[in-house]
Amino acid sequence: MKRYSAFAIAKEARRHHKGWERAWRSAVAKPEYDVVIVGAGGHGLATAYYLAKNFGVTNVAVIEKGWLGGGNTGRNTTIIRSNYLQDESTAIYEKARGLYETLSQELNYNIMFSPRGVMMLAQTEHELRGFKRTAHANAIQGVKTELLTPQQVKKKVPIMEINGPRYPVLGALWQARGGTARHDAVAWGYARAASDMGVDIIQQTEVTGIDQSRGAVSGVQTSRGMIKCKKLAIVVAGHSGLLAEMAGFQLPIESVSLQAMVTEPVKPCLDVVVMANTVHGYMSQSDKGELVIGGGADGYNNYTQRGSFHHIEETVRALIETFPIISRLKMLRQWGGIVDMTGDRSPIIGKTPLEGCFINCGWGTGGFKSIPGSGWAMAETVANGSPGTLAEPFSLDRFAEGRFIDESVAAGVAH
Ligand SMILES: Cc1cc2nc3c(=O)[nH]c(=O)nc-3n(C[C@H](O)[C@H](O)[C@H](O)COP(=O)(O)OP(=O)(O)OC[C@H]3O[C@@H](n4cnc5c(N)ncnc54)[C@H](O)[C@@H]3O)c2cc1C
């Protein structure tokens, strides 16, 4: 793989950019692999990358029914933070956030990580108390967050109306090293680096069945034929329930559509990420100038990639209360992704009842931020056949044993 650099760009410019290679190989599936990963979203691709990099496991195929990064990874609002409440959560989200800091250099691919700061508004006394608790928990966990006063909020975000009308801003939880990254680039960067180490990425190929022999996985049926494998990793977010059914077990997952939208581009006016959980809306400004706005999840299970119309109205109405300045902007696009929600709003990483079959799902509305940490932990789980310290608390067993990792406050609207 040719390295990307300022020198390479200058060299290519001189020959009219005709010498660039494809970023990743377009592979044809081999009959058998050591590991098959289903799903070329960020989590599947990061798993492949860390399997190759950390464990030298390169006889790996990533099978994708559409195009890589075309699921939730390419549809999210790109918020990265690690200010969760429970120790287990903070450990994996902070691992991911830490990896994001140097991911562009590591992958030799500009993922546009922008640690511009994430602000979670407290607009009720209850919320303020909750955020004080989280700030204390984060201090003990070694994650740097702080509580801001309304005046500090206004100073950081002058376009915000902090005095109401329904819910005045009472404070905010602030993580200065939180921020955003370009979602497609995260998938593309991992794909390019994994492909370079020998991983086959096979797009436009749907997994339609899972083969077993004597209680262990032996391969997958796909829309282009059968592929044998020694280990199988299911990393398909909103489609996890369907794949689990093929493998013969059930998951405590509900699939719903979550939506987002962007406005027309405007001059820079917002240089942090703001989340308003009480009124239900959050916003940041992209490098192109569009305001990226996150809406709510549908209140019923579905596999549409659109989201209900009433959420658009509710989200925009909520944000206009806090940011009256945006009221006359035109909305450019709206879309949805199918998110995989667990009851405790924490992910599932680990073994399944089928020997040799592992699963990584349940990131729900907030799994973009965790891609590097999740890939790291999943690779460790698949390579060793059992989870390491990061993944261990998130096993599927916890639902049978009642060991919930309740992040319903940290992960509600707050993506
Ligand atoms: C609107 C929206 C906003 C969000 N905002 C944020 C945010 O700001 N911050 C944050 O941290 N998270 C956010 N998220 C959540 C985040 O996007 C997801 O948690 C994360 O992208 C999940 O990544 P993944 O790799 O697990 O899944 P995906 O990216 O969905 O990848 C799964 C892949 O599996 C493929 N697949 C499914 N079935 C099969 C099959 N049978 N055979 C082969 N391939 C198959 C799919 O085509 C898909 O490409 C948001 C999500 C949405 C929808």
The ligand as an ORCA input file, in Angstrom:
! r2SCAN-3c Opt
* xyz 0 1
  C     -29.057      8.717     12.903
  C     -28.020      8.101     13.777
  C     -27.224      8.924     14.565
  C     -26.234      8.361     15.367
  N     -25.399      9.204     16.044
  C     -24.363      8.689     16.741
  C     -23.415      9.568     17.342
  O     -23.499     10.791     17.212
  N     -22.394      9.017     18.056
  C     -22.277      7.666     18.216
  O     -21.378      7.234     18.922
  N     -23.146      6.798     17.604
  C     -24.174      7.278     16.872
  N     -25.043      6.430     16.239
  C     -24.894      4.973     16.405
  C     -23.809      4.411     15.500
  O     -23.991      4.865     14.183
  C     -23.842      2.883     15.523
  O     -23.845      2.402     16.846
  C     -22.617      2.297     14.828
  O     -22.394      2.929     13.596
  C     -22.807      0.822     14.609
  O     -21.760      0.368     13.789
  P     -21.730     -1.129     13.302
  O     -20.471     -1.327     12.580
  O     -22.026     -2.022     14.461
  O     -23.026     -1.232     12.376
  P     -23.296     -0.777     10.874
  O     -22.475      0.385     10.486
  O     -24.775     -0.672     10.732
  O     -22.731     -2.003     10.044
  C     -23.390     -3.259     10.008
  C     -23.265     -3.772      8.588
  O     -23.768     -5.106      8.549
  C     -24.323     -5.296      7.272
  N     -25.211     -6.463      7.289
  C     -26.392     -6.602      7.932
  N     -26.910     -7.820      7.690
  C     -26.036     -8.460      6.897
  C     -26.022     -9.755      6.286
  N     -27.017    -10.628      6.481
  N     -24.955    -10.092      5.501
  C     -23.932     -9.233      5.300
  N     -23.907     -7.981      5.846
  C     -24.948     -7.616      6.625
  C     -25.059     -3.987      7.006
  O     -25.287     -3.789      5.619
  C     -24.095     -2.966      7.595
  O     -23.241     -2.385      6.642
  C     -26.061      6.949     15.429
  C     -26.865      6.118     14.628
  C     -27.821      6.680     13.801
  C     -28.656      5.788     12.929
*
